[in-house]
Amino acid sequence: MFVDPVYSLQNIYKAYQMSFHPLQNEEYWSTHNGPNFIPDPHIRRKTSGRPTTARIHNEIDKPINEPKKCSYYKNE
């Protein structure tokens, strides 16, 4: 009653009732006459690494003026 009839099992069976034909060899393909799109590398998103933050930093984010310590010996 709350779900559209498009999502019924009968309609899903109808979608897969037709057979799928495999692609032919590339020799039989027609030539492409449309425009060729070349992506601009400057507007692509970075794929690896941690994403940059857009948060505005405030006084809580400023480090306290403590002397730096060695991570191994815990000395200044």
N, CA, C and O atoms as a printed pandas DataFrame, in Angstrom:
     atom_number atom_name residue_name chain_id  residue_number  x_coord  y_coord  z_coord
0              1         N          MET        A               1    0.825   -1.188    0.000
1              2        CA          MET        A               1    0.000    0.000    0.000
2              3         C          MET        A               1    0.876    1.262    0.000
3              4         O          MET        A               1    0.525    2.254   -0.638
4              5         N          PHE        A               2    2.013    1.229    0.711
5              6        CA          PHE        A               2    2.871    2.409    0.779
6              7         C          PHE        A               2    3.992    2.380   -0.261
7              8         O          PHE        A               2    4.693    3.377   -0.437
8              9         N          VAL        A               3    4.169    1.260   -0.946
9             10        CA          VAL        A               3    5.232    1.113   -1.925
10            11         C          VAL        A               3    4.629    1.175   -3.322
11            12         O          VAL        A               3    3.588    0.572   -3.585
12            13         N          ASP        A               4    5.279    1.899   -4.205
13            14        CA          ASP        A               4    4.805    2.034   -5.574
14            15         C          ASP        A               4    4.819    0.675   -6.274
15            16         O          ASP        A               4    5.731   -0.117   -6.036
16            17         N          PRO        A               5    3.836    0.383   -7.131
17            18        CA          PRO        A               5    3.792   -0.905   -7.826
18            19         C          PRO        A               5    4.975   -1.156   -8.758
19            20         O          PRO        A               5    5.193   -2.290   -9.185
20            21         N          VAL        A               6    5.736   -0.121   -9.077
21            22        CA          VAL        A               6    6.905   -0.290   -9.934
22            23         C          VAL        A               6    7.911   -1.234   -9.278
23            24         O          VAL        A               6    8.639   -1.938   -9.977
24            25         N          TYR        A               7    7.962   -1.258   -7.952
25            26        CA          TYR        A               7    8.929   -2.069   -7.227
26            27         C          TYR        A               7    8.421   -3.467   -6.900
27            28         O          TYR        A               7    9.028   -4.164   -6.087
28            29         N          SER        A               8    7.331   -3.887   -7.510
29            30        CA          SER        A               8    6.799   -5.223   -7.245
30            31         C          SER        A               8    7.654   -6.277   -7.944
31            32         O          SER        A               8    8.382   -5.967   -8.887
32            33         N          LEU        A               9    7.566   -7.507   -7.485
33            34        CA          LEU        A               9    8.347   -8.591   -8.066
34            35         C          LEU        A               9    7.995   -8.838   -9.530
35            36         O          LEU        A               9    8.863   -9.198  -10.326
36            37         N          GLN        A              10    6.739   -8.647   -9.885
37            38        CA          GLN        A              10    6.337   -8.861  -11.272
38            39         C          GLN        A              10    7.069   -7.901  -12.211
39            40         O          GLN        A              10    7.502   -8.300  -13.292
40            41         N          ASN        A              11    7.208   -6.647  -11.804
41            42        CA          ASN        A              11    7.909   -5.681  -12.653
42            43         C          ASN        A              11    9.406   -5.952  -12.696
43            44         O          ASN        A              11   10.044   -5.709  -13.721
44            45         N          ILE        A              12    9.971   -6.442  -11.620
45            46        CA          ILE        A              12   11.394   -6.790  -11.625
46            47         C          ILE        A              12   11.627   -7.967  -12.566
47            48         O          ILE        A              12   12.605   -7.976  -13.315
48            49         N          TYR        A              13   10.745   -8.951  -12.536
49            50        CA          TYR        A              13   10.871  -10.095  -13.452
50            51         C          TYR        A              13   10.742   -9.652  -14.901
51            52         O          TYR        A              13   11.431  -10.182  -15.772
52            53         N          LYS        A              14    9.864   -8.681  -15.172
53            54        CA          LYS        A              14    9.700   -8.182  -16.536
54            55         C          LYS        A              14   10.969   -7.478  -17.021
55            56         O          LYS        A              14   11.309   -7.556  -18.201
56            57         N          ALA        A              15   11.666   -6.796  -16.117
57            58        CA          ALA        A              15   12.879   -6.080  -16.509
58            59         C          ALA        A              15   13.968   -7.040  -16.963
59            60         O          ALA        A              15   14.718   -6.734  -17.890
60            61         N          TYR        A              16   14.061   -8.208  -16.312
61            62        CA          TYR        A              16   15.102   -9.168  -16.662
62            63         C          TYR        A              16   14.603  -10.289  -17.566
63            64         O          TYR        A              16   15.321  -11.265  -17.789
64            65         N          GLN        A              17   13.387  -10.166  -18.089
65            66        CA          GLN        A              17   12.819  -11.193  -18.946
66            67         C          GLN        A              17   13.517  -11.228  -20.310
67            68         O          GLN        A              17   13.704  -12.297  -20.891
68            69         N          MET        A              18   13.897  -10.057  -20.812
69            70        CA          MET        A              18   14.545  -10.000  -22.122
70            71         C          MET        A              18   15.990  -10.482  -21.980
71            72         O          MET        A              18   16.606  -10.341  -20.924
72            73         N          SER        A              19   16.506  -11.044  -23.048
73            74        CA          SER        A              19   17.875  -11.548  -23.006
74            75         C          SER        A              19   18.849  -10.431  -23.360
75            76         O          SER        A              19   18.533   -9.536  -24.144
76            77         N          PHE        A              20   20.020  -10.500  -22.777
77            78        CA          PHE        A              20   21.078   -9.531  -23.050
78            79         C          PHE        A              20   22.047  -10.151  -24.052
79            80         O          PHE        A              20   22.451  -11.306  -23.909
80            81         N          HIS        A              21   22.411   -9.377  -25.059
81            82        CA          HIS        A              21   23.327   -9.874  -26.075
82            83         C          HIS        A              21   24.732   -9.337  -25.790
83            84         O          HIS        A              21   24.874   -8.166  -25.438
84            85         N          PRO        A              22   25.753  -10.148  -25.930
85            86        CA          PRO        A              22   27.115   -9.661  -25.694
86            87         C          PRO        A              22   27.546   -8.689  -26.788
87            88         O          PRO        A              22   27.005   -8.692  -27.894
88            89         N          LEU        A              23   28.532   -7.858  -26.454
89            90        CA          LEU        A              23   29.035   -6.908  -27.441
90            91         C          LEU        A              23   29.788   -7.630  -28.546
91            92         O          LEU        A              23   30.441   -8.650  -28.322
92            93         N          GLN        A              24   29.678   -7.077  -29.730
93            94        CA          GLN        A              24   30.377   -7.665  -30.867
94            95         C          GLN        A              24   31.839   -7.221  -30.860
95            96         O          GLN        A              24   32.260   -6.420  -30.026
96            97         N          ASN        A              25   32.576   -7.747  -31.781
97            98        CA          ASN        A              25   33.966   -7.372  -31.937
98            99         C          ASN        A              25   34.051   -5.896  -32.337
99           100         O          ASN        A              25   33.134   -5.382  -32.978
100          101         N          GLU        A              26   35.125   -5.216  -31.972
101          102        CA          GLU        A              26   35.265   -3.785  -32.249
102          103         C          GLU        A              26   35.244   -3.478  -33.742
103          104         O          GLU        A              26   34.944   -2.346  -34.123
104          105         N          GLU        A              27   35.545   -4.421  -34.574
105          106        CA          GLU        A              27   35.525   -4.184  -36.017
106          107         C          GLU        A              27   34.123   -3.871  -36.517
107          108         O          GLU        A              27   33.970   -3.190  -37.531
108          109         N          TYR        A              28   33.102   -4.352  -35.828
109          110        CA          TYR        A              28   31.712   -4.139  -36.255
110          111         C          TYR        A              28   31.104   -2.868  -35.667
111          112         O          TYR        A              28   29.979   -2.516  -36.020
112          113         N          TRP        A              29   31.797   -2.186  -34.803
113          114        CA          TRP        A              29   31.259   -0.979  -34.184
114          115         C          TRP        A              29   31.218    0.150  -35.205
115          116         O          TRP        A              29   32.083    0.230  -36.078
116          117         N          SER        A              30   30.218    1.025  -35.102
117          118        CA          SER        A              30   30.158    2.190  -35.977
118          119         C          SER        A              30   31.096    3.270  -35.425
119          120         O          SER        A              30   31.394    3.297  -34.231
120          121         N          THR        A              31   31.549    4.148  -36.304
121          122        CA          THR        A              31   32.464    5.203  -35.885
122          123         C          THR        A              31   31.698    6.266  -35.110
123          124         O          THR        A              31   30.530    6.536  -35.388
124          125         N          HIS        A              32   32.376    6.867  -34.131
125          126        CA          HIS        A              32   31.774    7.903  -33.294
126          127         C          HIS        A              32   31.938    9.248  -33.975
127          128         O          HIS        A              32   33.056    9.666  -34.275
128          129         N          ASN        A              33   30.815    9.932  -34.221
129          130        CA          ASN        A              33   30.845   11.230  -34.899
130          131         C          ASN        A              33   30.569   12.378  -33.953
131          132         O          ASN        A              33   30.544   13.529  -34.390
132          133         N          GLY        A              34   30.364   12.117  -32.695
133          134        CA          GLY        A              34   30.046   13.158  -31.721
134          135         C          GLY        A              34   31.287   13.866  -31.204
135          136         O          GLY        A              34   32.401   13.569  -31.637
136          137         N          PRO        A              35   31.101   14.795  -30.285
137          138        CA          PRO        A              35   32.241   15.544  -29.743
138          139         C          PRO        A              35   33.083   14.673  -28.812
139          140         O          PRO        A              35   32.575   13.753  -28.172
140          141         N          ASN        A              36   34.356   14.977  -28.751
141          142        CA          ASN        A              36   35.266   14.292  -27.836
142          143         C          ASN        A              36   35.486   15.187  -26.625
143          144         O          ASN        A              36   35.928   16.327  -26.762
144          145         N          PHE        A              37   35.180   14.674  -25.449
145          146        CA          PHE        A              37   35.333   15.443  -24.227
146          147         C          PHE        A              37   36.659   15.089  -23.570
147          148         O          PHE        A              37   36.958   13.917  -23.342
148          149         N          ILE        A              38   37.447   16.112  -23.271
149          150        CA          ILE        A              38   38.728   15.920  -22.602
150          151         C          ILE        A              38   38.598   16.538  -21.208
151          152         O          ILE        A              38   38.333   17.736  -21.101
152          153         N          PRO        A              39   38.774   15.766  -20.150
153          154        CA          PRO        A              39   38.618   16.334  -18.809
154          155         C          PRO        A              39   39.748   17.303  -18.471
155          156         O          PRO        A              39   40.898   17.100  -18.859
156          157         N          ASP        A              40   39.399   18.351  -17.747
157          158        CA          ASP        A              40   40.381   19.335  -17.309
158          159         C          ASP        A              40   41.050   18.812  -16.040
159          160         O          ASP        A              40   40.367   18.631  -15.032
160          161         N          PRO        A              41   42.363   18.564  -16.052
161          162        CA          PRO        A              41   43.005   17.985  -14.862
162          163         C          PRO        A              41   43.037   18.932  -13.670
163          164         O          PRO        A              41   43.251   18.487  -12.542
164          165         N          HIS        A              42   42.829   20.234  -13.893
165          166        CA          HIS        A              42   42.882   21.196  -12.796
166          167         C          HIS        A              42   41.614   21.191  -11.943
167          168         O          HIS        A              42   41.651   21.633  -10.795
168          169         N          ILE        A              43   40.502   20.704  -12.474
169          170        CA          ILE        A              43   39.260   20.711  -11.694
170          171         C          ILE        A              43   38.902   19.330  -11.158
171          172         O          ILE        A              43   37.840   19.151  -10.562
172          173         N          ARG        A              44   39.777   18.361  -11.367
173          174        CA          ARG        A              44   39.522   17.025  -10.836
174          175         C          ARG        A              44   39.779   16.995   -9.350
175          176         O          ARG        A              44   40.614   17.736   -8.831
176          177         N          ARG        A              45   39.042   16.117   -8.663
177          178        CA          ARG        A              45   39.253   15.974   -7.235
178          179         C          ARG        A              45   40.481   15.134   -6.962
179          180         O          ARG        A              45   40.865   14.286   -7.767
180          181         N          LYS        A              46   41.089   15.380   -5.818
181          182        CA          LYS        A              46   42.237   14.612   -5.388
182          183         C          LYS        A              46   41.752   13.226   -4.978
183          184         O          LYS        A              46   40.789   13.114   -4.219
184          185         N          THR        A              47   42.396   12.170   -5.464
185          186        CA          THR        A              47   41.885   10.825   -5.215
186          187         C          THR        A              47   42.485   10.179   -3.980
187          188         O          THR        A              47   41.866    9.284   -3.403
188          189         N          SER        A              48   43.668   10.600   -3.555
189          190        CA          SER        A              48   44.283    9.935   -2.420
190          191         C          SER        A              48   44.582   10.941   -1.320
191          192         O          SER        A              48   44.663   12.145   -1.563
192          193         N          GLY        A              49   44.741   10.437   -0.128
193          194        CA          GLY        A              49   45.080   11.292    1.001
194          195         C          GLY        A              49   43.849   11.754    1.751
195          196         O          GLY        A              49   42.715   11.553    1.317
196          197         N          ARG        A              50   44.098   12.363    2.861
197          198        CA          ARG        A              50   43.021   12.857    3.709
198          199         C          ARG        A              50   42.450   14.144    3.120
199          200         O          ARG        A              50   43.217   14.994    2.667
200          201         N          PRO        A              51   41.132   14.313    3.110
201          202        CA          PRO        A              51   40.564   15.534    2.540
202          203         C          PRO        A              51   40.878   16.747    3.413
203          204         O          PRO        A              51   41.010   16.625    4.631
204          205         N          THR        A              52   40.995   17.904    2.791
205          206        CA          THR        A              52   41.288   19.125    3.532
206          207         C          THR        A              52   40.046   19.590    4.276
207          208         O          THR        A              52   38.922   19.395    3.812
208          209         N          THR        A              53   40.252   20.193    5.410
209          210        CA          THR        A              53   39.137   20.651    6.230
210          211         C          THR        A              53   38.746   22.069    5.841
211          212         O          THR        A              53   39.592   22.862    5.427
212          213         N          ALA        A              54   37.478   22.380    5.973
213          214        CA          ALA        A              54   36.977   23.715    5.677
214          215         C          ALA        A              54   36.537   24.403    6.964
215          216         O          ALA        A              54   35.870   25.437    6.926
216          217         N          ARG        A              55   36.914   23.825    8.103
217          218        CA          ARG        A              55   36.501   24.366    9.382
218          219         C          ARG        A              55   37.305   25.620    9.702
219          220         O          ARG        A              55   38.499   25.693    9.411
220          221         N          ILE        A              56   36.642   26.606   10.302
221          222        CA          ILE        A              56   37.308   27.832   10.711
222          223         C          ILE        A              56   37.919   27.588   12.085
223          224         O          ILE        A              56   37.213   27.219   13.024
224          225         N          HIS        A              57   39.226   27.793   12.206
225          226        CA          HIS        A              57   39.910   27.565   13.471
226          227         C          HIS        A              57   39.712   28.756   14.404
227          228         O          HIS        A              57   39.638   29.898   13.950
228          229         N          ASN        A              58   39.625   28.488   15.720
229          230        CA          ASN        A              58   39.477   29.547   16.705
230          231         C          ASN        A              58   40.557   29.403   17.766
231          232         O          ASN        A              58   41.533   28.682   17.560
232          233         N          GLU        A              59   40.394   30.086   18.909
233          234        CA          GLU        A              59   41.453   30.098   19.924
234          235         C          GLU        A              59   41.663   28.747   20.591
235          236         O          GLU        A              59   42.727   28.520   21.166
236          237         N          ILE        A              60   40.710   27.858   20.539
237          238        CA          ILE        A              60   40.890   26.528   21.125
238          239         C          ILE        A              60   41.907   25.726   20.310
239          240         O          ILE        A              60   42.608   24.874   20.857
240          241         N          ASP        A              61   41.987   25.990   19.033
241          242        CA          ASP        A              61   42.884   25.238   18.163
242          243         C          ASP        A              61   44.339   25.691   18.258
243          244         O          ASP        A              61   45.229   25.011   17.747
244          245         N          LYS        A              62   44.594   26.833   18.908
245          246        CA          LYS        A              62   45.966   27.315   19.019
246          247         C          LYS        A              62   46.717   26.465   20.039
247          248         O          LYS        A              62   46.171   26.143   21.095
248          249         N          PRO        A              63   47.955   26.101   19.741
249          250        CA          PRO        A              63   48.709   25.270   20.694
250          251         C          PRO        A              63   49.109   26.060   21.931
251          252         O          PRO        A              63   49.328   27.270   21.864
252          253         N          ILE        A              64   49.201   25.368   23.056
253          254        CA          ILE        A              64   49.658   25.981   24.298
254          255         C          ILE        A              64   51.183   26.087   24.218
255          256         O          ILE        A              64   51.840   25.192   23.688
256          257         N          ASN        A              65   51.737   27.167   24.739
257          258        CA          ASN        A              65   53.181   27.410   24.652
258          259         C          ASN        A              65   53.940   26.534   25.646
259          260         O          ASN        A              65   54.436   27.034   26.656
260          261         N          GLU        A              66   54.033   25.278   25.379
261          262        CA          GLU        A              66   54.810   24.355   26.180
262          263         C          GLU        A              66   56.053   23.988   25.396
263          264         O          GLU        A              66   56.020   23.945   24.166
264          265         N          PRO        A              67   57.160   23.719   26.098
265          266        CA          PRO        A              67   58.354   23.297   25.367
266          267         C          PRO        A              67   58.132   21.948   24.693
267          268         O          PRO        A              67   57.435   21.083   25.224
268          269         N          LYS        A              68   58.720   21.784   23.539
269          270        CA          LYS        A              68   58.566   20.529   22.816
270          271         C          LYS        A              68   59.371   19.434   23.495
271          272         O          LYS        A              68   60.472   19.681   23.987
272          273         N          LYS        A              69   58.826   18.232   23.522
273          274        CA          LYS        A              69   59.476   17.110   24.174
274          275         C          LYS        A              69   59.771   16.015   23.164
275          276         O          LYS        A              69   59.074   15.853   22.163
276          277         N          CYS        A              70   60.821   15.275   23.457
277          278        CA          CYS        A              70   61.177   14.128   22.629
278          279         C          CYS        A              70   60.140   13.041   22.837
279          280         O          CYS        A              70   59.771   12.749   23.975
280          281         N          SER        A              71   59.667   12.442   21.766
281          282        CA          SER        A              71   58.643   11.410   21.898
282          283         C          SER        A              71   59.187   10.115   22.481
283          284         O          SER        A              71   58.421    9.279   22.962
284          285         N          TYR        A              72   60.504    9.943   22.442
285          286        CA          TYR        A              72   61.088    8.699   22.949
286          287         C          TYR        A              72   61.559    8.836   24.404
287          288         O          TYR        A              72   61.234    8.005   25.251
288          289         N          TYR        A              73   62.338    9.911   24.682
289          290        CA          TYR        A              73   62.894   10.094   26.018
290          291         C          TYR        A              73   62.049   10.994   26.908
291          292         O          TYR        A              73   62.289   11.053   28.114
292          293         N          LYS        A              74   61.063   11.697   26.349
293          294        CA          LYS        A              74   60.194   12.632   27.061
294          295         C          LYS        A              74   60.969   13.801   27.691
295          296         O          LYS        A              74   60.539   14.363   28.698
296          297         N          ASN        A              75   62.076   14.151   27.110
297          298        CA          ASN        A              75   62.867   15.301   27.558
298          299         C          ASN        A              75   62.633   16.459   26.616
299          300         O          ASN        A              75   62.187   16.282   25.482
300          301         N          GLU        A              76   62.950   17.679   27.114
301          302        CA          GLU        A              76   62.795   18.866   26.268
302          303         C          GLU        A              76   63.828   18.877   25.166
303          304         O          GLU        A              76   63.853   19.801   24.353
